[in-house]
Amino acid sequence: MYDILIQEMRDEVKRAGAQELRTHEEVDATIPGSKGTMLVVVNSVCGCAAGISRPALAKAMHHAVVPHKVVTVFAGQDKEATARARELFDNQPPSSPSFALMRDGKLVEMIHRHQIEGHSVDQVTQRLTKVFDQYCVSSEKQPV
């Protein structure tokens, strides 16, 4: 039963357009050296991921301006991939769920758990779309 629930949590982020990165090698092949903007979603099993961050991601991806690419790692499940992704977040403290917006492989904005937990889906969606408006130049998703 637990595996079925975890898979649904993974699928929810993938339905929003994210590519799942499950290994250290997949993270290294995708994030460093990427061109354009990339949102890295740190997924988790907690209630604020289920009730706030994943629904906010789904809503934000309908905004006029979105990152070129969205990827996800799953904290507590794909530990090596998550640890490697966090190494690329410029000494930010571990936080899950969270969102990291990268531009050309470098962190430009981080939305931590404390900016998600206790907030509404609409508040987190607005925060994400504000970040998209600030750092992303078009809604055209291009290969990264």
C-alpha positions in Angstrom: 0.0 0.0 0.0 2.8 2.4 0.9 4.4 1.9 -2.5 1.2 2.7 -4.2 0.9 6.0 -2.3 4.5 7.0 -3.0 3.9 6.3 -6.7 0.8 8.5 -6.7 2.9 11.3 -5.1 5.5 10.9 -7.8 2.9 10.8 -10.6 1.2 14.0 -9.4 4.5 15.9 -9.9 5.1 14.2 -13.3 1.5 15.1 -14.4 2.4 18.7 -13.7 5.2 18.3 -16.3 8.2 17.3 -14.2 10.9 14.8 -15.3 11.8 12.5 -12.4 15.5 12.3 -11.5 16.0 9.2 -9.3 19.8 8.8 -9.2 22.8 10.9 -8.6 23.8 10.2 -12.2 20.5 11.5 -13.6 20.8 14.7 -11.5 24.4 15.2 -12.8 23.3 14.6 -16.4 20.4 17.1 -16.2 21.0 20.0 -13.8 24.6 21.2 -14.0 25.4 22.8 -17.3 21.8 23.1 -18.3 20.8 26.1 -20.4 17.7 28.2 -19.7 15.5 28.0 -16.6 14.8 24.8 -14.7 12.6 24.3 -11.7 13.8 21.6 -9.4 10.9 20.3 -7.2 12.0 18.5 -4.0 9.0 16.3 -3.4 8.2 14.6 -0.1 5.5 12.6 1.7 4.6 15.3 4.2 1.1 16.8 4.4 2.3 20.2 3.1 3.6 18.5 0.0 0.3 16.8 -0.6 -2.0 19.6 0.3 0.1 22.6 -0.8 3.2 22.2 -2.9 2.1 19.7 -5.5 -1.2 21.4 -6.1 0.5 24.8 -6.3 3.0 23.4 -8.8 0.2 22.1 -11.0 -1.6 25.5 -10.9 1.6 27.5 -11.5 2.4 25.4 -14.6 -0.6 27.0 -16.3 0.9 30.4 -15.9 1.8 32.4 -19.1 5.5 32.2 -18.1 7.0 29.0 -16.9 10.5 27.5 -16.7 12.0 25.8 -19.8 12.1 22.5 -17.9 10.8 21.1 -14.6 12.5 18.2 -12.8 11.9 16.5 -9.5 13.7 14.5 -6.8 11.9 12.8 -4.0 13.3 13.4 -0.5 13.4 10.3 1.7 12.9 8.0 -1.3 15.6 8.8 -3.8 18.2 9.8 -1.2 21.3 10.0 -3.5 19.5 12.0 -6.2 18.1 14.4 -3.5 21.4 14.9 -1.8 23.1 15.6 -5.1 20.5 18.1 -6.2 20.8 19.9 -2.8 24.5 20.2 -3.3 23.7 22.3 -6.4 21.5 24.7 -4.4 24.4 26.9 -3.2 24.6 26.0 0.5 20.9 26.3 1.1 19.7 24.2 4.0 17.9 21.0 3.2 14.2 21.6 2.9 11.4 19.4 1.7 9.1 20.1 0.1 10.8 22.9 -1.7 11.4 24.5 -5.1 14.7 25.6 -6.6 14.7 27.7 -9.7 17.9 27.3 -11.7 19.1 29.4 -14.6 21.9 28.1 -16.7 22.7 25.5 -14.0 22.9 28.0 -11.1 20.4 28.7 -8.3 18.6 32.0 -8.7 15.7 31.5 -6.2 14.7 29.0 -3.5 11.3 28.5 -2.0 11.7 26.6 1.3 9.3 24.4 3.3 8.7 27.3 5.8 7.5 29.3 2.8 5.1 26.5 1.9 3.9 25.0 5.1 1.0 27.0 6.7 0.3 28.9 3.4 -2.5 28.3 1.0 -2.2 26.7 -2.4 -3.0 30.0 -4.0 -0.3 31.8 -1.9 2.4 29.3 -3.0 1.1 29.4 -6.6 1.5 33.2 -6.5 5.0 32.9 -5.1 6.0 30.5 -7.8 4.5 32.6 -10.6 6.2 35.7 -9.3 9.5 33.8 -9.5 8.7 32.6 -13.0 7.9 36.2 -14.1 11.1 37.4 -12.6 13.5 34.8 -14.0 11.8 33.0 -16.9 11.5 34.8 -20.3 8.8 32.8 -22.1 6.3 30.0 -21.8 7.9 28.0 -24.5 9.4 24.9 -22.9 12.6 24.2 -24.7 14.9 21.1 -24.2 17.5 21.7 -21.6 
